[in-house]
Amino acid sequence: MDRRYALKSLAAISAGSLLSGHGLQSANASRYTPAWQNAIDKGLNWLAKAQSPRGRWVSAQRTYPTAMTALGGTALLASGSTTTQGPYAKKIRLAIDYLMTKVRKNGLIGDPLTDNRYTYGHGFAMLFLSQVLGEEEDKERREELTAVLEKAVEFSGRAQTKSGGWGYMSAKEGKNFDEGSTTITQVQGLRGCRNAGIPVSKEIIDKAKQYIYMCKNPDGGISYSSKNRGSSRPAITAASLASLYNAGDYDSKHVPEMMEYCKKNLHRVDSQSFGHWHYTYLYYAQVVYREGGESWTGFREKLYNKIVKEQGDDGGWKNASYGNSYASAINLTVLQLDKGILPIYQR
């Protein structure tokens, strides 16, 4: 574990020590307007109720249970609850238990028989479980999580394509097809594992970074795939930039160009000229948050106000394509970035 992460972990633990009971308040709570905090509280309660007795969340078509469960669990973790403390401790444990039933002998966290895009679930599950591992106090559960994540990292390494990216399935099963969104999910999941002390090959991360560079277009945007270059995608560009930051790349020549593209296309949060709004701002919010200062505070106000305005009376958010649990989990993660609880999202 590197020194930088160790310091961040200490900061997260310190913040976590300030959290107790149903009125969770972080050291950064003063940054939140009453409307924002009220939306978070209502949203978290809605998300907790939407979880099945088995511990999972699902999409609108009752698909992607691994990815949806990891996203839901991450949103609850971001509130400050852990597996033992806070109002959502039981819900987080249920999510972990469910994901543990999806662990395969080859290291995959997911079900390839029912999910033909299982790398999404695998990546999000690595991210969620790695954040849990950093706070898990039970020795037996820590050992279990460590073993699962070690094999999960090995699976990701084998699933990586020759070009350095990932596709919807492993390189072998997907015939070396790659695309940006699953690549980003893998990189962030791997970074979460590495931060938690799980060995991750530098070669895997370096190949992934080169993949992103290879997919960059002259306008600074990132293409959907290395095999389909030329058309930049705002969502994938934002996610790629967040992943480069996770990979420790803040200063390469590519980053300023990608940032300029994102600001041009995404800083107006009400833009509807591209698809996958929630996915896009899950990552672009991380990018601007890492910038900090006035860049973040001005953007945060626009983004948070938009999210709060779109919240339903029941506390959830709607998304016709992927379901309300998907939209709610992502919006809650974004709304809680400024609390600085989870190491993967800290500055």
N, C-alpha and C positions, 0 to 999 in steps of 0.2 A: 504494500500500500504506500503510495507516495505521500510526501509531507503535505502537499497542497490539499489532498483529500482528507488527511488526518485532521488538519486544522478545520476543514469544513465540517467534518463529522462531529468534532468537539462543539462547533457552533450550533449544529443541529441538535445535539444532545442537550446543550444549554437551553436552547429555545424550547425543546420538548419538556424540560423540567419545569417550565413556566406554565404548562398546560395541565388543567385538572377539571374534572367534572363536566357538566353539560354546558357550561359557559366558557368553552375553550377560547382563550385569549392569548395571542402571541405577543412577543416583544414589539412586533411591528403593527399591532392592532390599531394604533393611532393613525396609521396611514389609510385606514378604511372608513369610508362614510357609513352612516347607519344603514343606508339603502343597500350598499354592497354587502355588508355583514349580514343583514337580514336575508338577502338573496342566497348567500352561502348557507346559512342555517337551514332555510327552507329547502334548498336544493339537496343538501346532505341528507336530510330526513327523508326526502322523496326517494333518493337513490338507495338508501338503506332499506326502505320498504319494497323497492322494486326487485331486490335480490331474492332469488328463489330459495326455498328451504335447503336446497343442496349447496347453495353458496355461489351460484353463477348468475350472470346477467347474459342476455342474448340480444341479437339485433332484431330489426323489425320483422324479418323473415325467420326468426328463431334460429339464426345461424351465427357463426363466429363466436361460440361461447367462450373459447379460450381468450381471444383478444378482448372481448367485451368484459369478461370477468377481471382481467388484468387492469383494464382501464378503470373499471369501477373501484377496484381495490386501491389503485393508485390515488384516486380522488379522495377516498376516505383517509388514506395515510397522510395526504397533504394537509388535512385538518389538524393534525397533531395526535390523533389517536394511534395507538400501537396495538400489538396483539394482546397486551395485558392492561392497558390504561386508556381511558377516554370512552365516550359514549358509543363508539363504533368498533370497539375491540372485538366483540363477538363476531361482527360482520366481516371484519378483516380476517379473522381466523377461519371463518367459513370459506372465504374466497381462496385462502391458501390451501385449505383441505381439498377444495374442488380441483384446483390446478394440480395438486399432487396426484390426483387420480388420472390425470392426462399425461403423466410422464411416461415416455416409452423407453425401451431398453437401449435404443440407439441415441438417447439424449434429447429427442424431440419432446417439447411440451406442447401437446396438441393431438389431434386425431386425424391422420391423413385419409382415413376411410370416409369421413363425413365432411371434411374441409379441404377443398382443392386449392386453398390459399393459406396453408397452415403456417407459413413463415411469419405472417402478421402476428398470429397468436403467440408463436414462439418468442418473437422479439419483445412484444409487450409483456409477456410473462417473465422473461429474464429481467426486464426493467423493474417490474413490481416486486418480484421475489428478492432481487438484489437490494432494494430499499428496505424490505422487511429484515433481511439478514443483518443489516447495519444496526438495527435496534433490538434484535431478538436476544433475550436474556436466557432462555431455556437452553441448556447445553445440548440436549438430545435433538431438539428441533434445529438448532444451529448446525449441528453436524449433518442432519438430514438435508437442510437447505443447501449447505455447501456442496454436498455430494451431487445433488440435483443440478445445481448451477455449473459445476465443473463439467458434467457431461453435456449440459446444454451448450456451453461454450464450444466444446469439441464438435458438437453437431453443427453449429453455425459455421465453424471453420471448414468442415467437409461440404457444407451446402453452398459455400461461396463459389461463384462462377469463375471461369478463367479470366474474365475481364475485371474481376474484383468486386462485382456487385452481387445482388441476390435477386431471385425471381420469386414467384408465388410458391414454388416448391424448391426442393434441393436442386443443386446443379445437375445431378444425374437424372432425377425424375423429370426435371423441367427442360432437359436438353440444352443446358447452359443459357436459357433465357434469363435476362436480367431486367429490372426496372427500378426506378428511383425510390418509390415510396417504401417498398419492402427493404431496400438497402438501408434506408435511414432508420427503419425500425430495428434492424439488426445492429447497426452501429451504436445506437443509443442504449440498447439492451446490453451489448458487450461492454460499453463504458460503465454502465451501472454495476456490472459484475466485477470489472477490474477495480472500481472504486471500493467495492466491498471486500476486496482481497482475493478474488478468484483470478487465477492466472489467465491472461489473454495474450495470445501471440501478437507481437508488434507487427509482424508481417501481415496478419489479417487486417489490422487497422490501416496500415500503410497502403495496402492494395485497395481498400475501400475509399481512402482519400483520393488516390489516383483515379479511381473510377469516377468520382464526382468531378474531378478536374477535367477528365476526358469528355464528360457530358456537358461541359459548360460551353455556351454559345457566345458569339461576339457581343451580344447585348447584356451579358452577365447572368442570364438566366440558365437554368439547368433543363436539359431534355428529359423526356419520359424514360428513355432507355438508351444505352450505348449503341443499340442497333437502329435507333430511330432519332437521330440527332437533327437539330436544326430548328425545332419548335420549342421555345422555352415555356416552362410551366411554373406559374407563381407558387403553387402549393409545394411542389417538389424543390423549388429553389429555396424557399423558406426552411423546409425540413432539412435540406442539405447543409445550409448554413448553420443551423442549430447543431447538426451532427458534427460538422467540422469543429465547432467550439467544444463539443464534448470530447472530440479526439485531440484537443489541445492545439488546434490550428487557428490562431487568431491573426497571424501576421503574413500569411502567404499572399502573393500578388492577386490571387483569385478572390479573396474575401471582400475587399472594397468594391469590386465590380459586382459581386453577388449582392452585397448590401445595397448598393445603389439601385439595382434592379428591383429588389424587394421594396425599398422605400417608394419607388416610382409606382409600383403596382399594388402595394398592400397597405400603405400607411393610411389610406382612406378606408376605414374599417367597414363602411357601408357599401363598398364596391361589390357588385354582383356579376362582374364580367368573367368570372372563372368559377369552376365547381369546387366542391369539397371545402366549404367555408370553415367548418369546425376543425377539420384536419389541418387546414392552412394556418389558422390562428393559434392552434395548439403549439405550433412550432415558431411562428413568427413572433408571438408574444414572448417566447423564451429568448429569441434573438434580441429584441428590443430591451427586455428586462436585463440582459447581461450588459447592454450598453449603459444602463443606469442614467442618473442625472435627469435633466429636463427632457431629454429624448424619451425616457421611459414615462415620466410622470404625465406629460401631455398626452402621450399615446394611450397610457393606461386609463386615463379618465374617459376618453372616447370609447375605448374598447369595453371597459367595464360597464359604462352606462348603456351601451348597446346590448350587452348580454343581459343585464338586469331588466331592461325594457322588454325583452323577448321571453322572459320567464313566464311560465303558465301559473295560473292561480293555485295549482296543486303543488308547485315547487319545482316541477320538472321543465325540461325544454324539449321541443319537438324537432324531429328530423324524419322526414318521410322515407328516405332512402335506407338509413341504417338503424333507425329506431331512437326512441326517446332516451333510453339508457346511455346510448352512445353520445348523443348531444349533451346530456346532463353531465356525464362523467368528464368530458372534455372541458365544458364550460366551467365546471367546478375546479378542475385542475388549473385552468388559466386564472380564474378569480383568486386562487390561493397562492399564486406564484410569489407575491410580495410578502407572504408570511415567512418564506425562506426555510420551510421545514425539511423538505426532501433534499438530500445532498446532490442528486442529479440535476436539480434545477437551480441550485445556488450559484451566485456570482463567484 
